[in-house]
Amino acid sequence: MDENISNAILNLMQNVVDKLDDLDQKLRDNGSSKLPDYVQKNNDELKNLVVKIQNDQSKLIKDNLDFESKIIKYFESRENPPSTSNHVEYSLFGRESYLKPKALLVSLLCFATLWSSFKYLPSYYMERSNLKKEKENYQFFYNYVNLNQFINSKNTMASDLLQKTKNKDSTVINDYNALLSTYEKEMKKQQLKEELKSLEKK
């Protein structure tokens, strides 16, 4: 903007100088005696030129003052810039937090479920496979005893015993308890005998 004003003033001054040089050259060519005639002849043109110069100068002064006031306002606004706060707070819990209580609770439950599944599922599958093998062994044993009795004596004692057990027959349960206690006593006796033998050897 300042450069434009300076260029405009230089152009205006150059025009004035050119016009004066032109007048001077014409005066020299025509001689000094014809000067009043020339001035009188070009008087209106010179007046118009002077008025134009005055108008241009007043316009330039006004533009210069406007530009100066803009510069002053700009620097005044730069002296007290608006303060901006870059301080940001993040809260883990509460209304403004990114983690809402429901989402946090769901994620904790998912984590606990996954953790327990990784911890307990392998042992569960191992126990299940062991139970399955045991069941297969008992099924094989039952079938063998049942078929062996049927072929040898045409007796199905194992099937009858299974039916009584399913029906919770008290005689079968009492017999089972008596046999179990007898078996445990015999096993204890054998264990004590083995311990006595090992102590005698020492």
PENOR-V117702 format. One record per residue. N is the residue number from 1. RES is the residue in three letters. SS is DSSP state (a for helix, b for strand, c for the rest). Layout:
N|RES|SS, N|RES|SS
This chain:
1|MET|c, 2|ASP|a, 3|GLU|a, 4|ASN|a, 5|ILE|a, 6|SER|a, 7|ASN|a, 8|ALA|a, 9|ILE|a, 10|LEU|a, 11|ASN|a, 12|LEU|a, 13|MET|a, 14|GLN|a, 15|ASN|a, 16|VAL|a, 17|VAL|a, 18|ASP|a, 19|LYS|a, 20|LEU|a, 21|ASP|a, 22|ASP|a, 23|LEU|a, 24|ASP|a, 25|GLN|a, 26|LYS|a, 27|LEU|a, 28|ARG|a, 29|ASP|a, 30|ASN|a, 31|GLY|c, 32|SER|a, 33|SER|a, 34|LYS|a, 35|LEU|a, 36|PRO|a, 37|ASP|a, 38|TYR|a, 39|VAL|a, 40|GLN|a, 41|LYS|a, 42|ASN|c, 43|ASN|a, 44|ASP|a, 45|GLU|a, 46|LEU|a, 47|LYS|a, 48|ASN|a, 49|LEU|a, 50|VAL|a, 51|VAL|a, 52|LYS|a, 53|ILE|a, 54|GLN|a, 55|ASN|a, 56|ASP|a, 57|GLN|a, 58|SER|a, 59|LYS|a, 60|LEU|a, 61|ILE|a, 62|LYS|a, 63|ASP|a, 64|ASN|a, 65|LEU|a, 66|ASP|a, 67|PHE|a, 68|GLU|a, 69|SER|a, 70|LYS|a, 71|ILE|a, 72|ILE|a, 73|LYS|a, 74|TYR|a, 75|PHE|a, 76|GLU|a, 77|SER|a, 78|ARG|a, 79|GLU|a, 80|ASN|c, 81|PRO|c, 82|PRO|c, 83|SER|c, 84|THR|c, 85|SER|c, 86|ASN|c, 87|HIS|c, 88|VAL|c, 89|GLU|c, 90|TYR|c, 91|SER|c, 92|LEU|c, 93|PHE|c, 94|GLY|c, 95|ARG|c, 96|GLU|c, 97|SER|c, 98|TYR|c, 99|LEU|c, 100|LYS|c, 101|PRO|a, 102|LYS|a, 103|ALA|a, 104|LEU|a, 105|LEU|a, 106|VAL|a, 107|SER|a, 108|LEU|a, 109|LEU|a, 110|CYS|a, 111|PHE|a, 112|ALA|a, 113|THR|a, 114|LEU|a, 115|TRP|a, 116|SER|a, 117|SER|a, 118|PHE|a, 119|LYS|a, 120|TYR|a, 121|LEU|a, 122|PRO|a, 123|SER|a, 124|TYR|a, 125|TYR|a, 126|MET|a, 127|GLU|a, 128|ARG|a, 129|SER|a, 130|ASN|a, 131|LEU|a, 132|LYS|a, 133|LYS|a, 134|GLU|a, 135|LYS|a, 136|GLU|a, 137|ASN|a, 138|TYR|a, 139|GLN|a, 140|PHE|a, 141|PHE|a, 142|TYR|a, 143|ASN|a, 144|TYR|a, 145|VAL|a, 146|ASN|a, 147|LEU|a, 148|ASN|a, 149|GLN|a, 150|PHE|a, 151|ILE|a, 152|ASN|a, 153|SER|a, 154|LYS|c, 155|ASN|c, 156|THR|c, 157|MET|a, 158|ALA|a, 159|SER|a, 160|ASP|a, 161|LEU|a, 162|LEU|a, 163|GLN|a, 164|LYS|a, 165|THR|a, 166|LYS|a, 167|ASN|c, 168|LYS|c, 169|ASP|c, 170|SER|a, 171|THR|a, 172|VAL|a, 173|ILE|a, 174|ASN|a, 175|ASP|a, 176|TYR|a, 177|ASN|a, 178|ALA|a, 179|LEU|a, 180|LEU|a, 181|SER|a, 182|THR|a, 183|TYR|a, 184|GLU|a, 185|LYS|a, 186|GLU|a, 187|MET|a, 188|LYS|a, 189|LYS|a, 190|GLN|a, 191|GLN|a, 192|LEU|a, 193|LYS|a, 194|GLU|a, 195|GLU|a, 196|LEU|a, 197|LYS|a, 198|SER|a, 199|LEU|a, 200|GLU|a, 201|LYS|a, 202|LYS|c
